[in-house]
Amino acid sequence: MVPDEEQALRVANDSSYGLGASVWSRDEARARAMAERVEAGAVFINGRVRSDYPLPFGGVKRSGFGRELGAHGLREFTNIKSIFVE
């Protein structure tokens, strides 16, 4: 248990991992503000962490980089070529 949401944010962001997180509140605006500050690839408000195929999913910190699923995930599997003409 922590005394306030600032301490809760410090504890949450102190992790070396950041795949997904949940913020629980009756006040949606307050929960959204907190979710913006949580260091995670996905933050769910009043719900459990899960993936949903149309949405990009992936972590930050030691939970990896890049995204899978959704349009962002599709781009992970493309090869971009740059051609320069001088």
N, C-alpha and C positions, 0 to 999 in steps of 0.2 A: 504494500500500500504506500502511496506517495501523497504528500500533503496538498499538491495542487497540479494543475495541468502543465505548468512550466517544468516542474520536476519530472512529470510523466514523459514529457517530450525529451528531456535530457537523457532519461533512462532508456527510452526507445531508440534514440539516435546514437547512443553510446555503443550499440551493437556493431560488430564487424560485418554483419549481414544485413541485407535489405531486399528480400524478395517480395514480401507482402506484409501488410499491417491492417489492423482494424481500429477504427475510432468509433466509440459508442457514446451517443448523447441524444437527449430529447430535443436539443437545440441544433437544427441542421446548419444554420449559418456558423455557429461556433465550431461544429464538427468539421465543416469544410475548411475553415481557417486553420484548424489543427492539422487536417489532412495535408494541406499545402506545405506544412513545415516538417512533416514526417519524412525521413530519408528512406524511401522504399520505392520499388518499381511499380507497385500497385497499392493503393490504400482504399479500403472498403469502409463505408460509413454504415454502421448498424448491420453489418453482415460479415460472414466468414470469408477468408481469402480463398479464391477459386479462379480458375481460368475460364474464359468464354471465347469461343473461337473467332468471333468477329473483332475482338479487342486485342491489341498488342499486350503481351505478357512477358515479363522478364525482371531481373533484379538489378540492384546496384551494390556497390562495395564488393564484398567477397561472394556475393550471390550471382556474380557474372555480369556480362554486359551484352548489349544487343537485345532484340525482342523477337519473340516468336508469335505466330498467329496474327491475324489482321493484316492490313496493308503494310505496316512497318515490318512485320515478320516476313512477308513475301519478299520485301526488298533485301532481306538478309541473304537470300538465295540467288541474288542477281549479281552478275559481274559487270562492272562499269568500266568502259574503256575510254581513255582520253586520247585524242589524236591531235597533235599540234602541227600546224603548217606555218613555216616561217617564210 
